[in-house]
Amino acid sequence: MSNDSRPRNALEALDAHLHLITRDIERWLTLFAEDAVVEFPYATGAKVPARLVGKAAIRDYFSRTPDVFKDLRFRDVRRYATTDPDLAIGEAHGSATIATTSLPYEQDYVFFVHLRDGAIIRYREYWNVAAANESFGGLSQVASAMGAK
């Protein structure tokens, strides 16, 4: 995928997501459709939004990511194509240092990426609330660090 082009399929979008979210949130946002939806099905335990609707809400929430998750890196990435080129599933282990606590963050993720016309229309991310609680020093601190209201 070139810098100016949209992903050709959901696997390319997943790869671009994992690369850009750790480096460049504005470029990462170009992967999303204006009416995209981001879902965190387990997030309610961490008092962060379980659903973000629209690019503005996604920008507002994720703009803090590089400052909160210092040196975020993904490893053990597994990508799964489906019979639908507009749907990909991925797994990865993320490691970072949480800026507010200086504690290590170790998290296992499962991602679902759905495309429409080369843009992410729905992104679903599963993550372990207990791991976030430990690294952030409490669930209320997760919400506070991510600017959740």
N, CA, C and O atoms as a GROMACS GRO file, in nm:
protein
  596
    1MET      N    1   0.085  -0.119   0.000
    1MET     CA    2   0.000   0.000   0.000
    1MET      C    3   0.088   0.124   0.000
    1MET      O    4   0.174   0.137   0.087
    2SER      N    5   0.071   0.213  -0.094
    2SER     CA    6   0.148   0.337  -0.097
    2SER      C    7   0.091   0.436   0.003
    2SER      O    8  -0.019   0.416   0.056
    3ASN      N    9   0.165   0.543   0.029
    3ASN     CA   10   0.121   0.643   0.126
    3ASN      C   11  -0.009   0.710   0.087
    3ASN      O   12  -0.085   0.754   0.173
    4ASP      N   13  -0.036   0.720  -0.046
    4ASP     CA   14  -0.154   0.793  -0.091
    4ASP      C   15  -0.274   0.702  -0.118
    4ASP      O   16  -0.385   0.751  -0.134
    5SER      N   17  -0.253   0.574  -0.124
    5SER     CA   18  -0.362   0.486  -0.165
    5SER      C   19  -0.432   0.422  -0.046
    5SER      O   20  -0.377   0.414   0.065
    6ARG      N   21  -0.550   0.378  -0.072
    6ARG     CA   22  -0.627   0.306   0.028
    6ARG      C   23  -0.585   0.159   0.024
    6ARG      O   24  -0.534   0.111  -0.077
    7PRO      N   25  -0.605   0.090   0.135
    7PRO     CA   26  -0.577  -0.054   0.133
    7PRO      C   27  -0.661  -0.125   0.027
    7PRO      O   28  -0.776  -0.087   0.003
    8ARG      N   29  -0.603  -0.225  -0.036
    8ARG     CA   30  -0.677  -0.302  -0.137
    8ARG      C   31  -0.769  -0.404  -0.073
    8ARG      O   32  -0.867  -0.448  -0.134
    9ASN      N   33  -0.738  -0.443   0.050
    9ASN     CA   34  -0.821  -0.542   0.119
    9ASN      C   35  -0.803  -0.523   0.270
    9ASN      O   36  -0.721  -0.442   0.315
   10ALA      N   37  -0.879  -0.597   0.346
   10ALA     CA   38  -0.879  -0.581   0.491
   10ALA      C   39  -0.746  -0.623   0.555
   10ALA      O   40  -0.707  -0.568   0.657
   11LEU      N   41  -0.676  -0.720   0.496
   11LEU     CA   42  -0.546  -0.758   0.551
   11LEU      C   43  -0.446  -0.642   0.540
   11LEU      O   44  -0.370  -0.617   0.633
   12GLU      N   45  -0.448  -0.572   0.427
   12GLU     CA   46  -0.362  -0.454   0.413
   12GLU      C   47  -0.401  -0.347   0.513
   12GLU      O   48  -0.314  -0.280   0.570
   13ALA      N   49  -0.530  -0.329   0.536
   13ALA     CA   50  -0.576  -0.230   0.634
   13ALA      C   51  -0.531  -0.267   0.774
   13ALA      O   52  -0.490  -0.180   0.851
   14LEU      N   53  -0.538  -0.394   0.808
   14LEU     CA   54  -0.490  -0.440   0.939
   14LEU      C   55  -0.342  -0.413   0.955
   14LEU      O   56  -0.299  -0.362   1.059
   15ASP      N   57  -0.263  -0.445   0.854
   15ASP     CA   58  -0.119  -0.418   0.859
   15ASP      C   59  -0.091  -0.269   0.876
   15ASP      O   60  -0.007  -0.229   0.956
   16ALA      N   61  -0.162  -0.186   0.800
   16ALA     CA   62  -0.142  -0.041   0.809
   16ALA      C   63  -0.183   0.009   0.947
   16ALA      O   64  -0.116   0.095   1.004
   17HIS      N   65  -0.291  -0.043   1.000
   17HIS     CA   66  -0.335  -0.006   1.136
   17HIS      C   67  -0.224  -0.033   1.237
   17HIS      O   68  -0.188   0.056   1.314
   18LEU      N   69  -0.171  -0.154   1.237
   18LEU     CA   70  -0.068  -0.190   1.335
   18LEU      C   71   0.058  -0.106   1.319
   18LEU      O   72   0.127  -0.076   1.417
   19HIS      N   73   0.089  -0.069   1.198
   19HIS     CA   74   0.208   0.014   1.174
   19HIS      C   75   0.185   0.160   1.215
   19HIS      O   76   0.269   0.218   1.284
   20LEU      N   77   0.074   0.217   1.175
   20LEU     CA   78   0.053   0.361   1.194
   20LEU      C   79   0.008   0.400   1.334
   20LEU      O   80   0.043   0.509   1.380
   21ILE      N   81  -0.067   0.318   1.402
   21ILE     CA   82  -0.120   0.359   1.533
   21ILE      C   83  -0.006   0.383   1.633
   21ILE      O   84  -0.024   0.459   1.729
   22THR      N   85   0.107   0.323   1.612
   22THR     CA   86   0.220   0.343   1.702
   22THR      C   87   0.305   0.463   1.663
   22THR      O   88   0.394   0.502   1.738
   23ARG      N   89   0.279   0.522   1.544
   23ARG     CA   90   0.369   0.624   1.491
   23ARG      C   91   0.302   0.755   1.452
   23ARG      O   92   0.356   0.863   1.477
   24ASP      N   93   0.186   0.746   1.389
   24ASP     CA   94   0.130   0.864   1.325
   24ASP      C   95  -0.023   0.856   1.325
   24ASP      O   96  -0.082   0.800   1.233
   25ILE      N   97  -0.085   0.912   1.426
   25ILE     CA   98  -0.231   0.903   1.440
   25ILE      C   99  -0.303   0.972   1.324
   25ILE      O  100  -0.406   0.921   1.278
   26GLU      N  101  -0.253   1.082   1.276
   26GLU     CA  102  -0.322   1.150   1.164
   26GLU      C  103  -0.321   1.062   1.038
   26GLU      O  104  -0.423   1.052   0.971
   27ARG      N  105  -0.209   1.001   1.007
   27ARG     CA  106  -0.206   0.909   0.892
   27ARG      C  107  -0.292   0.787   0.920
   27ARG      O  108  -0.360   0.737   0.830
   28TRP      N  109  -0.290   0.738   1.044
   28TRP     CA  110  -0.374   0.625   1.083
   28TRP      C  111  -0.521   0.657   1.058
   28TRP      O  112  -0.596   0.572   1.009
   29LEU      N  113  -0.563   0.777   1.091
   29LEU     CA  114  -0.702   0.817   1.072
   29LEU      C  115  -0.745   0.815   0.926
   29LEU      O  116  -0.864   0.798   0.897
   30THR      N  117  -0.651   0.832   0.834
   30THR     CA  118  -0.687   0.829   0.691
   30THR      C  119  -0.734   0.690   0.649
   30THR      O  120  -0.794   0.676   0.542
   31LEU      N  121  -0.709   0.589   0.729
   31LEU     CA  122  -0.757   0.454   0.698
   31LEU      C  123  -0.908   0.441   0.717
   31LEU      O  124  -0.969   0.348   0.664
   32PHE      N  125  -0.969   0.533   0.791
   32PHE     CA  126  -1.109   0.521   0.832
   32PHE      C  127  -1.203   0.603   0.744
   32PHE      O  128  -1.169   0.711   0.697
   33ALA      N  129  -1.323   0.548   0.724
   33ALA     CA  130  -1.431   0.621   0.658
   33ALA      C  131  -1.484   0.726   0.756
   33ALA      O  132  -1.469   0.710   0.877
   34GLU      N  133  -1.545   0.830   0.704
   34GLU     CA  134  -1.600   0.936   0.790
   34GLU      C  135  -1.703   0.882   0.889
   34GLU      O  136  -1.713   0.931   1.001
   35ASP      N  137  -1.779   0.781   0.849
   35ASP     CA  138  -1.884   0.725   0.935
   35ASP      C  139  -1.842   0.594   1.002
   35ASP      O  140  -1.927   0.514   1.042
   36ALA      N  141  -1.713   0.574   1.015
   36ALA     CA  142  -1.661   0.450   1.075
   36ALA      C  143  -1.705   0.436   1.221
   36ALA      O  144  -1.737   0.533   1.289
   37VAL      N  145  -1.706   0.311   1.264
   37VAL     CA  146  -1.738   0.277   1.403
   37VAL      C  147  -1.622   0.195   1.459
   37VAL      O  148  -1.574   0.102   1.395
   38VAL      N  149  -1.578   0.232   1.580
   38VAL     CA  150  -1.478   0.156   1.654
   38VAL      C  151  -1.547   0.100   1.776
   38VAL      O  152  -1.617   0.172   1.848
   39GLU      N  153  -1.527  -0.030   1.800
   39GLU     CA  154  -1.590  -0.095   1.916
   39GLU      C  155  -1.486  -0.164   2.002
   39GLU      O  156  -1.393  -0.228   1.952
   40PHE      N  157  -1.503  -0.150   2.133
   40PHE     CA  158  -1.423  -0.218   2.234
   40PHE      C  159  -1.520  -0.298   2.321
   40PHE      O  160  -1.564  -0.246   2.424
   41PRO      N  161  -1.554  -0.420   2.285
   41PRO     CA  162  -1.658  -0.493   2.358
   41PRO      C  163  -1.631  -0.511   2.508
   41PRO      O  164  -1.726  -0.523   2.585
   42TYR      N  165  -1.505  -0.514   2.551
   42TYR     CA  166  -1.476  -0.534   2.693
   42TYR      C  167  -1.443  -0.405   2.766
   42TYR      O  168  -1.407  -0.409   2.884
   43ALA      N  169  -1.455  -0.293   2.702
   43ALA     CA  170  -1.410  -0.166   2.757
   43ALA      C  171  -1.494  -0.113   2.871
   43ALA      O  172  -1.445  -0.034   2.952
   44THR      N  173  -1.619  -0.153   2.881
   44THR     CA  174  -1.704  -0.095   2.984
   44THR      C  175  -1.646  -0.119   3.123
   44THR      O  176  -1.666  -0.036   3.212
   45GLY      N  177  -1.576  -0.229   3.144
   45GLY     CA  178  -1.511  -0.255   3.272
   45GLY      C  179  -1.402  -0.154   3.303
   45GLY      O  180  -1.368  -0.132   3.419
   46ALA      N  181  -1.347  -0.091   3.201
   46ALA     CA  182  -1.241   0.009   3.219
   46ALA      C  183  -1.296   0.151   3.214
   46ALA      O  184  -1.220   0.248   3.215
   47LYS      N  185  -1.426   0.163   3.207
   47LYS     CA  186  -1.492   0.294   3.208
   47LYS      C  187  -1.453   0.381   3.088
   47LYS      O  188  -1.453   0.504   3.098
   48VAL      N  189  -1.419   0.319   2.979
   48VAL     CA  190  -1.394   0.391   2.854
   48VAL      C  191  -1.507   0.356   2.758
   48VAL      O  192  -1.574   0.255   2.776
   49PRO      N  193  -1.529   0.439   2.657
   49PRO     CA  194  -1.641   0.413   2.566
   49PRO      C  195  -1.628   0.276   2.500
   49PRO      O  196  -1.519   0.236   2.458
   50ALA      N  197  -1.737   0.206   2.491
   50ALA     CA  198  -1.739   0.077   2.423
   50ALA      C  199  -1.758   0.095   2.272
   50ALA      O  200  -1.735   0.002   2.195
   51ARG      N  201  -1.799   0.215   2.231
   51ARG     CA  202  -1.828   0.240   2.089
   51ARG      C  203  -1.798   0.386   2.056
   51ARG      O  204  -1.843   0.478   2.126
   52LEU      N  205  -1.724   0.406   1.951
   52LEU     CA  206  -1.695   0.539   1.898
   52LEU      C  207  -1.755   0.546   1.759
   52LEU      O  208  -1.728   0.460   1.675
   53VAL      N  209  -1.837   0.646   1.734
   53VAL     CA  210  -1.906   0.658   1.606
   53VAL      C  211  -1.859   0.784   1.535
   53VAL      O  212  -1.870   0.895   1.588
   54GLY      N  213  -1.806   0.766   1.415
   54GLY     CA  214  -1.760   0.878   1.333
   54GLY      C  215  -1.613   0.909   1.355
   54GLY      O  216  -1.557   0.885   1.462
   55LYS      N  217  -1.553   0.962   1.252
   55LYS     CA  218  -1.410   0.990   1.254
   55LYS      C  219  -1.372   1.092   1.361
   55LYS      O  220  -1.264   1.082   1.420
   56ALA      N  221  -1.457   1.189   1.388
   56ALA     CA  222  -1.426   1.289   1.491
   56ALA      C  223  -1.414   1.224   1.628
   56ALA      O  224  -1.322   1.256   1.703
   57ALA      N  225  -1.504   1.134   1.661
   57ALA     CA  226  -1.499   1.065   1.790
   57ALA      C  227  -1.378   0.973   1.798
   57ALA      O  228  -1.314   0.961   1.902
   58ILE      N  229  -1.346   0.908   1.686
   58ILE     CA  230  -1.229   0.820   1.682
   58ILE      C  231  -1.102   0.903   1.701
   58ILE      O  232  -1.014   0.863   1.777
   59ARG      N  233  -1.092   1.017   1.633
   59ARG     CA  234  -0.977   1.107   1.648
   59ARG      C  235  -0.964   1.153   1.793
   59ARG      O  236  -0.855   1.149   1.851
   60ASP      N  237  -1.074   1.197   1.852
   60ASP     CA  238  -1.071   1.249   1.988
   60ASP      C  239  -1.017   1.144   2.085
   60ASP      O  240  -0.934   1.176   2.171
   61TYR      N  241  -1.062   1.022   2.073
   61TYR     CA  242  -1.019   0.917   2.164
   61TYR      C  243  -0.874   0.874   2.138
   61TYR      O  244  -0.794   0.867   2.231
   62PHE      N  245  -0.841   0.846   2.013
   62PHE     CA  246  -0.710   0.789   1.982
   62PHE      C  247  -0.598   0.893   1.972
   62PHE      O  248  -0.481   0.854   1.966
   63SER      N  249  -0.628   1.020   1.971
   63SER     CA  250  -0.522   1.120   1.960
   63SER      C  251  -0.423   1.111   2.076
   63SER      O  252  -0.308   1.154   2.062
   64ARG      N  253  -0.465   1.058   2.188
   64ARG     CA  254  -0.377   1.044   2.306
   64ARG      C  255  -0.288   0.920   2.301
   64ARG      O  256  -0.193   0.910   2.379
   65THR      N  257  -0.317   0.827   2.213
   65THR     CA  258  -0.250   0.698   2.212
   65THR      C  259  -0.097   0.707   2.216
   65THR      O  260  -0.036   0.644   2.301
   66PRO      N  261  -0.032   0.784   2.127
   66PRO     CA  262   0.115   0.786   2.130
   66PRO      C  263   0.172   0.845   2.260
   66PRO      O  264   0.281   0.807   2.302
   67ASP      N  265   0.099   0.937   2.324
   67ASP     CA  266   0.147   0.996   2.448
   67ASP      C  267   0.123   0.906   2.568
   67ASP      O  268   0.201   0.909   2.664
   68VAL      N  269   0.018   0.827   2.566
   68VAL     CA  270  -0.017   0.740   2.678
   68VAL      C  271   0.062   0.609   2.672
   68VAL      O  272   0.117   0.564   2.773
   69PHE      N  273   0.067   0.548   2.554
   69PHE     CA  274   0.134   0.418   2.535
   69PHE      C  275   0.272   0.443   2.475
   69PHE      O  276   0.289   0.436   2.353
   70LYS      N  277   0.369   0.470   2.558
   70LYS     CA  278   0.504   0.501   2.511
   70LYS      C  279   0.570   0.378   2.450
   70LYS      O  280   0.567   0.269   2.507
   71ASP      N  281   0.628   0.397   2.333
   71ASP     CA  282   0.700   0.290   2.263
   71ASP      C  283   0.614   0.166   2.239
   71ASP      O  284   0.663   0.054   2.252
   72LEU      N  285   0.488   0.186   2.205
   72LEU     CA  286   0.399   0.073   2.176
   72LEU      C  287   0.452  -0.006   2.057
   72LEU      O  288   0.480   0.049   1.950
   73ARG      N  289   0.465  -0.134   2.079
   73ARG     CA  290   0.513  -0.225   1.974
   73ARG      C  291   0.425  -0.349   1.974
   73ARG      O  292   0.378  -0.394   2.079
   74PHE      N  293   0.403  -0.403   1.855
   74PHE     CA  294   0.327  -0.527   1.842
   74PHE      C  295   0.420  -0.639   1.797
   74PHE      O  296   0.509  -0.619   1.715
   75ARG      N  297   0.398  -0.757   1.854
   75ARG     CA  298   0.474  -0.875   1.812
   75ARG      C  299   0.378  -0.994   1.809
   75ARG      O  300   0.262  -0.984   1.849
   76ASP      N  301   0.428  -1.104   1.762
   76ASP     CA  302   0.347  -1.226   1.750
   76ASP      C  303   0.217  -1.197   1.676
   76ASP      O  304   0.110  -1.244   1.714
   77VAL      N  305   0.229  -1.118   1.570
   77VAL     CA  306   0.112  -1.080   1.491
   77VAL      C  307   0.068  -1.199   1.406
   77VAL      O  308   0.148  -1.261   1.336
   78ARG      N  309  -0.059  -1.228   1.414
   78ARG     CA  310  -0.120  -1.332   1.332
   78ARG      C  311  -0.236  -1.268   1.256
   78ARG      O  312  -0.320  -1.199   1.314
   79ARG      N  313  -0.238  -1.291   1.127
   79ARG     CA  314  -0.339  -1.231   1.039
   79ARG      C  315  -0.419  -1.343   0.975
   79ARG      O  316  -0.363  -1.444   0.932
   80TYR      N  317  -0.549  -1.324   0.968
   80TYR     CA  318  -0.637  -1.426   0.912
   80TYR      C  319  -0.725  -1.364   0.805
   80TYR      O  320  -0.807  -1.277   0.831
   81ALA      N  321  -0.705  -1.412   0.684
   81ALA     CA  322  -0.794  -1.371   0.574
   81ALA      C  323  -0.925  -1.446   0.591
   81ALA      O  324  -0.929  -1.554   0.649
   82THR      N  325  -1.029  -1.388   0.540
   82THR     CA  326  -1.159  -1.455   0.539
   82THR      C  327  -1.203  -1.470   0.395
   82THR      O  328  -1.133  -1.427   0.303
   83THR      N  329  -1.317  -1.531   0.374
   83THR     CA  330  -1.368  -1.545   0.237
   83THR      C  331  -1.412  -1.410   0.181
   83THR      O  332  -1.435  -1.397   0.061
   84ASP      N  333  -1.425  -1.312   0.269
   84ASP     CA  334  -1.462  -1.176   0.229
   84ASP      C  335  -1.337  -1.089   0.235
   84ASP      O  336  -1.282  -1.069   0.344
   85PRO      N  337  -1.290  -1.036   0.122
   85PRO     CA  338  -1.168  -0.955   0.124
   85PRO      C  339  -1.181  -0.826   0.204
   85PRO      O  340  -1.082  -0.761   0.236
   86ASP      N  341  -1.305  -0.789   0.238
   86ASP     CA  342  -1.328  -0.669   0.318
   86ASP      C  343  -1.336  -0.697   0.467
   86ASP      O  344  -1.373  -0.609   0.545
   87LEU      N  345  -1.301  -0.819   0.508
   87LEU     CA  346  -1.298  -0.855   0.650
   87LEU      C  347  -1.171  -0.932   0.680
   87LEU      O  348  -1.140  -1.031   0.615
   88ALA      N  349  -1.096  -0.884   0.780
   88ALA     CA  350  -0.977  -0.954   0.827
   88ALA      C  351  -0.981  -0.961   0.979
   88ALA      O  352  -1.040  -0.876   1.046
   89ILE      N  353  -0.919  -1.064   1.030
   89ILE     CA  354  -0.908  -1.085   1.174
   89ILE      C  355  -0.760  -1.094   1.207
   89ILE      O  356  -0.683  -1.155   1.132
   90GLY      N  357  -0.721  -1.035   1.318
   90GLY     CA  358  -0.582  -1.041   1.358
   90GLY      C  359  -0.567  -1.058   1.508
   90GLY      O  360  -0.657  -1.028   1.585
   91GLU      N  361  -0.451  -1.107   1.546
   91GLU     CA  362  -0.414  -1.118   1.686
   91GLU      C  363  -0.274  -1.060   1.700
   91GLU      O  364  -0.193  -1.069   1.607
   92ALA      N  365  -0.245  -1.000   1.814
   92ALA     CA  366  -0.111  -0.947   1.839
   92ALA      C  367  -0.091  -0.927   1.988
   92ALA      O  368  -0.186  -0.914   2.065
   93HIS      N  369   0.035  -0.927   2.026
   93HIS     CA  370   0.070  -0.890   2.162
   93HIS      C  371   0.130  -0.750   2.156
   93HIS      O  372   0.222  -0.725   2.078
   94GLY      N  373   0.078  -0.660   2.238
   94GLY     CA  374   0.129  -0.524   2.244
   94GLY      C  375   0.207  -0.500   2.371
   94GLY      O  376   0.168  -0.547   2.478
   95SER      N  377   0.317  -0.429   2.359
   95SER     CA  378   0.400  -0.392   2.474
   95SER      C  379   0.426  -0.242   2.468
   95SER      O  380   0.453  -0.186   2.362
   96ALA      N  381   0.419  -0.178   2.584
   96ALA     CA  382   0.445  -0.034   2.594
   96ALA      C  383   0.478  -0.003   2.739
   96ALA      O  384   0.477  -0.090   2.826
   97THR      N  385   0.508   0.123   2.761
   97THR     CA  386   0.518   0.177   2.897
   97THR      C  387   0.409   0.282   2.909
   97THR      O  388   0.394   0.367   2.822
   98ILE      N  389   0.332   0.275   3.016
   98ILE     CA  390   0.225   0.372   3.036
   98ILE      C  391   0.286   0.500   3.092
   98ILE      O  392   0.351   0.498   3.196
   99ALA      N  393   0.264   0.610   3.023
   99ALA     CA  394   0.328   0.737   3.057
   99ALA      C  395   0.292   0.785   3.198
   99ALA      O  396   0.378   0.838   3.268
  100THR      N  397   0.167   0.767   3.240
  100THR     CA  398   0.123   0.821   3.369
  100THR      C  399   0.175   0.742   3.489
  100THR      O  400   0.183   0.796   3.599
  101THR      N  401   0.211   0.615   3.467
  101THR     CA  402   0.258   0.531   3.578
  101THR      C  403   0.400   0.482   3.562
  101THR      O  404   0.461   0.435   3.658
  102SER      N  405   0.454   0.491   3.443
  102SER     CA  406   0.584   0.434   3.406
  102SER      C  407   0.588   0.283   3.423
  102SER      O  408   0.695   0.223   3.430
  103LEU      N  409   0.470   0.220   3.430
  103LEU     CA  410   0.462   0.075   3.442
  103LEU      C  411   0.458   0.010   3.305
  103LEU      O  412   0.409   0.070   3.209
  104PRO      N  413   0.509  -0.112   3.295
  104PRO     CA  414   0.500  -0.184   3.167
  104PRO      C  415   0.356  -0.224   3.139
  104PRO      O  416   0.278  -0.254   3.229
  105TYR      N  417   0.325  -0.223   3.012
  105TYR     CA  418   0.192  -0.263   2.964
  105TYR      C  419   0.212  -0.380   2.870
  105TYR      O  420   0.281  -0.369   2.769
  106GLU      N  421   0.151  -0.491   2.903
  106GLU     CA  422   0.155  -0.611   2.820
  106GLU      C  423   0.012  -0.652   2.793
  106GLU      O  424  -0.064  -0.679   2.886
  107GLN      N  425  -0.026  -0.656   2.666
  107GLN     CA  426  -0.166  -0.678   2.632
  107GLN      C  427  -0.178  -0.768   2.510
  107GLN      O  428  -0.103  -0.754   2.414
  108ASP      N  429  -0.270  -0.861   2.516
  108ASP     CA  430  -0.304  -0.943   2.400
  108ASP      C  431  -0.431  -0.888   2.338
  108ASP      O  432  -0.529  -0.861   2.408
  109TYR      N  433  -0.429  -0.871   2.207
  109TYR     CA  434  -0.539  -0.812   2.133
  109TYR      C  435  -0.594  -0.910   2.029
  109TYR      O  436  -0.522  -0.996   1.978
  110VAL      N  437  -0.721  -0.894   2.000
  110VAL     CA  438  -0.785  -0.954   1.884
  110VAL      C  439  -0.853  -0.839   1.810
  110VAL      O  440  -0.924  -0.760   1.871
  111PHE      N  441  -0.830  -0.832   1.679
  111PHE     CA  442  -0.882  -0.722   1.597
  111PHE      C  443  -0.971  -0.777   1.486
  111PHE      O  444  -0.941  -0.881   1.428
  112PHE      N  445  -1.078  -0.708   1.457
  112PHE     CA  446  -1.162  -0.733   1.340
  112PHE      C  447  -1.163  -0.603   1.260
  112PHE      O  448  -1.193  -0.497   1.314
  113VAL      N  449  -1.130  -0.612   1.133
  113VAL     CA  450  -1.126  -0.495   1.045
  113VAL      C  451  -1.221  -0.519   0.929
  113VAL      O  452  -1.207  -0.617   0.855
  114HIS      N  453  -1.317  -0.430   0.912
  114HIS     CA  454  -1.415  -0.436   0.803
  114HIS      C  455  -1.395  -0.313   0.714
  114HIS      O  456  -1.390  -0.200   0.763
  115LEU      N  457  -1.384  -0.335   0.585
  115LEU     CA  458  -1.367  -0.226   0.489
  115LEU      C  459  -1.493  -0.203   0.407
  115LEU      O  460  -1.576  -0.292   0.389
  116ARG      N  461  -1.504  -0.080   0.357
  116ARG     CA  462  -1.601  -0.044   0.255
  116ARG      C  463  -1.530   0.054   0.163
  116ARG      O  464  -1.484   0.158   0.208
  117ASP      N  465  -1.522   0.021   0.037
  117ASP     CA  466  -1.457   0.109  -0.062
  117ASP      C  467  -1.316   0.147  -0.019
  117ASP      O  468  -1.274   0.261  -0.037
  118GLY      N  469  -1.241   0.052   0.037
  118GLY     CA  470  -1.102   0.074   0.072
  118GLY      C  471  -1.078   0.148   0.202
  118GLY      O  472  -0.964   0.181   0.233
  119ALA      N  473  -1.182   0.176   0.279
  119ALA     CA  474  -1.167   0.246   0.407
  119ALA      C  475  -1.228   0.160   0.518
  119ALA      O  476  -1.326   0.088   0.497
  120ILE      N  477  -1.168   0.169   0.636
  120ILE     CA  478  -1.222   0.095   0.750
  120ILE      C  479  -1.356   0.156   0.788
  120ILE      O  480  -1.366   0.276   0.816
  121ILE      N  481  -1.457   0.074   0.788
  121ILE     CA  482  -1.591   0.117   0.826
  121ILE      C  483  -1.626   0.069   0.967
  121ILE      O  484  -1.704   0.132   1.038
  122ARG      N  485  -1.566  -0.043   1.006
  122ARG     CA  486  -1.588  -0.096   1.140
  122ARG      C  487  -1.460  -0.163   1.188
  122ARG      O  488  -1.403  -0.249   1.120
  123TYR      N  489  -1.418  -0.122   1.306
  123TYR     CA  490  -1.299  -0.178   1.369
  123TYR      C  491  -1.339  -0.225   1.508
  123TYR      O  492  -1.390  -0.146   1.588
  124ARG      N  493  -1.316  -0.349   1.537
  124ARG     CA  494  -1.350  -0.406   1.668
  124ARG      C  495  -1.222  -0.460   1.730
  124ARG      O  496  -1.148  -0.535   1.668
  125GLU      N  497  -1.198  -0.419   1.856
  125GLU     CA  498  -1.076  -0.456   1.926
  125GLU      C  499  -1.110  -0.515   2.062
  125GLU      O  500  -1.178  -0.453   2.144
  126TYR      N  501  -1.063  -0.636   2.085
  126TYR     CA  502  -1.080  -0.703   2.214
  126TYR      C  503  -0.949  -0.695   2.290
  126TYR      O  504  -0.843  -0.726   2.235
  127TRP      N  505  -0.955  -0.654   2.418
  127TRP     CA  506  -0.836  -0.646   2.502
  127TRP      C  507  -0.875  -0.676   2.645
  127TRP      O  508  -0.992  -0.666   2.683
  128ASN      N  509  -0.775  -0.713   2.725
  128ASN     CA  510  -0.796  -0.759   2.861
  128ASN      C  511  -0.799  -0.641   2.959
  128ASN      O  512  -0.698  -0.572   2.976
  129VAL      N  513  -0.913  -0.618   3.021
  129VAL     CA  514  -0.929  -0.508   3.116
  129VAL      C  515  -0.836  -0.525   3.236
  129VAL      O  516  -0.785  -0.426   3.289
  130ALA      N  517  -0.814  -0.648   3.281
  130ALA     CA  518  -0.726  -0.671   3.397
  130ALA      C  519  -0.584  -0.625   3.370
  130ALA      O  520  -0.520  -0.568   3.458
  131ALA      N  521  -0.533  -0.648   3.251
  131ALA     CA  522  -0.398  -0.602   3.216
  131ALA      C  523  -0.392  -0.450   3.216
  131ALA      O  524  -0.294  -0.392   3.262
  132ALA      N  525  -0.495  -0.385   3.165
  132ALA     CA  526  -0.499  -0.238   3.166
  132ALA      C  527  -0.505  -0.186   3.308
  132ALA      O  528  -0.436  -0.089   3.341
  133ASN      N  529  -0.587  -0.246   3.393
  133ASN     CA  530  -0.600  -0.207   3.533
  133ASN      C  531  -0.464  -0.208   3.602
  133ASN      O  532  -0.429  -0.113   3.672
  134GLU      N  533  -0.389  -0.313   3.583
  134GLU     CA  534  -0.259  -0.327   3.647
  134GLU      C  535  -0.160  -0.220   3.600
  134GLU      O  536  -0.090  -0.160   3.681
  135SER      N  537  -0.153  -0.198   3.470
  135SER     CA  538  -0.055  -0.105   3.414
  135SER      C  539  -0.088   0.041   3.438
  135SER      O  540   0.001   0.125   3.452
  136PHE      N  541  -0.218   0.072   3.442
  136PHE     CA  542  -0.260   0.211   3.462
  136PHE      C  543  -0.278   0.246   3.609
  136PHE      O  544  -0.297   0.363   3.642
  137GLY      N  545  -0.272   0.147   3.697
  137GLY     CA  546  -0.289   0.174   3.840
  137GLY      C  547  -0.434   0.192   3.879
  137GLY      O  548  -0.464   0.267   3.972
  138GLY      N  549  -0.525   0.124   3.809
  138GLY     CA  550  -0.667   0.131   3.840
  138GLY      C  551  -0.749   0.163   3.717
  138GLY      O  552  -0.703   0.231   3.626
  139LEU      N  553  -0.871   0.112   3.716
  139LEU     CA  554  -0.957   0.131   3.599
  139LEU      C  555  -0.995   0.276   3.577
  139LEU      O  556  -1.008   0.320   3.462
  140SER      N  557  -1.013   0.352   3.684
  140SER     CA  558  -1.047   0.493   3.664
  140SER      C  559  -0.932   0.568   3.598
  140SER      O  560  -0.953   0.668   3.530
  141GLN      N  561  -0.810   0.519   3.617
  141GLN     CA  562  -0.693   0.583   3.556
  141GLN      C  563  -0.685   0.555   3.408
  141GLN      O  564  -0.631   0.636   3.333
  142VAL      N  565  -0.738   0.439   3.363
  142VAL     CA  566  -0.744   0.411   3.220
  142VAL      C  567  -0.831   0.516   3.153
  142VAL      O  568  -0.790   0.579   3.055
  143ALA      N  569  -0.950   0.536   3.208
  143ALA     CA  570  -1.044   0.634   3.152
  143ALA      C  571  -0.984   0.774   3.154
  143ALA      O  572  -0.996   0.849   3.058
  144SER      N  573  -0.921   0.809   3.263
  144SER     CA  574  -0.863   0.942   3.276
  144SER      C  575  -0.751   0.963   3.172
  144SER      O  576  -0.747   1.067   3.106
  145ALA      N  577  -0.662   0.867   3.159
  145ALA     CA  578  -0.550   0.880   3.065
  145ALA      C  579  -0.598   0.892   2.921
  145ALA      O  580  -0.538   0.963   2.840
  146MET      N  581  -0.708   0.821   2.889
  146MET     CA  582  -0.759   0.824   2.752
  146MET      C  583  -0.860   0.934   2.730
  146MET      O  584  -0.917   0.945   2.621
  147GLY      N  585  -0.884   1.017   2.832
  147GLY     CA  586  -0.973   1.131   2.816
  147GLY      C  587  -1.120   1.093   2.810
  147GLY      O  588  -1.202   1.171   2.760
  148ALA      N  589  -1.154   0.975   2.860
  148ALA     CA  590  -1.294   0.932   2.857
  148ALA      C  591  -1.376   1.018   2.954
  148ALA      O  592  -1.330   1.055   3.062
  149LYS      N  593  -1.496   1.046   2.913
  149LYS     CA  594  -1.583   1.131   2.995
  149LYS      C  595  -1.680   1.047   3.073
  149LYS      O  596  -1.762   1.101   3.148
   0.00000   0.00000   0.00000
